[in-house]
Amino acid sequence: MSLYLFYIVTKSEIIKSTVIRGFMVYIEMVKDNGELDKDIVGRTIKELLRKGVITYKPGICDNVLRFMSPLNIPKILFDRGLQLF
């Protein structure tokens, strides 16, 4: 599932880089033009929460989003969550 997730998140122009460690994914987000946007993660977290996907901002980086699903999540739910992203 990690390769599938990598494929999904790298299609976006606002995702600068990703780090995947099993089911834990860190996504660095920027503006469309590549500049740092300190508010993009907050807006993304609110939008995903509205859709039912729980994510959060780790540590001190303002433009990094952390996505971590349970290890026992059924593939159908994992895929549905990715579609909401």
C-alpha positions as CSV (number, residue, x, y, z in Angstrom):
1,M,0.0,0.0,0.0
2,S,2.9,2.4,0.5
3,L,3.7,2.4,-3.2
4,Y,0.1,3.1,-4.0
5,L,0.0,6.0,-1.5
6,F,3.2,7.3,-3.0
7,Y,1.6,7.3,-6.4
8,I,-1.5,9.2,-5.2
9,V,0.3,11.9,-3.2
10,T,3.0,12.7,-5.8
11,K,0.3,13.5,-8.5
12,S,-0.4,16.9,-6.7
13,E,1.5,20.1,-7.7
14,I,1.4,21.3,-4.1
15,I,3.3,18.3,-2.7
16,K,7.0,19.0,-2.7
17,S,8.2,15.7,-1.2
18,T,7.1,12.7,0.8
19,V,8.7,10.3,3.3
20,I,7.0,7.0,3.7
21,R,7.8,4.6,6.6
22,G,5.3,1.7,6.4
23,F,1.9,3.2,7.1
24,M,3.3,6.5,8.3
25,V,3.6,9.2,5.7
26,Y,5.1,12.7,5.9
27,I,4.0,15.1,3.1
28,E,5.8,18.4,2.6
29,M,3.4,20.9,1.0
30,V,4.1,24.2,-0.8
31,K,2.2,26.7,-3.0
32,D,1.6,25.9,-6.7
33,N,4.7,28.0,-7.5
34,G,6.9,26.1,-5.0
35,E,7.0,28.7,-2.3
36,L,6.5,27.9,1.4
37,D,2.9,28.3,2.5
38,K,2.6,28.1,6.3
39,D,-1.2,27.9,6.2
40,I,-1.6,25.1,3.7
41,V,-1.3,22.3,6.1
42,G,-3.9,23.8,8.5
43,R,-6.3,24.2,5.7
44,T,-5.7,20.7,4.4
45,I,-6.1,19.2,7.9
46,K,-9.5,21.0,8.3
47,E,-10.7,19.9,4.9
48,L,-9.6,16.3,5.4
49,L,-11.2,16.2,8.9
50,R,-14.5,17.5,7.3
51,K,-14.3,14.6,5.0
52,G,-13.6,12.1,7.8
53,V,-9.8,11.6,7.5
54,I,-7.8,12.4,10.6
55,T,-4.3,13.8,10.0
56,Y,-2.1,16.2,11.9
57,K,1.0,18.5,11.7
58,P,4.0,16.9,13.3
59,G,6.7,18.9,15.1
60,I,7.8,22.4,14.2
61,C,7.5,22.3,10.4
62,D,4.7,24.5,9.3
63,N,4.4,22.9,5.9
64,V,4.5,19.2,6.7
65,L,1.4,16.9,7.1
66,R,1.5,13.5,8.8
67,F,-0.8,10.8,7.7
68,M,-0.8,7.5,9.6
69,S,-3.4,4.8,9.2
70,P,-4.0,1.8,11.5
71,L,-1.9,-1.3,10.6
72,N,-5.1,-3.4,10.4
73,I,-7.1,-1.1,8.1
74,P,-8.9,-2.9,5.3
75,K,-7.6,-2.0,1.9
76,I,-11.0,-0.7,0.8
77,L,-11.0,1.9,3.7
78,F,-7.4,2.8,3.0
79,D,-8.2,3.5,-0.7
80,R,-11.4,5.5,0.2
81,G,-9.3,7.7,2.5
82,L,-6.8,8.3,-0.2
83,Q,-9.5,9.3,-2.6
84,L,-10.6,11.9,-0.1
85,F,-7.1,13.3,0.0
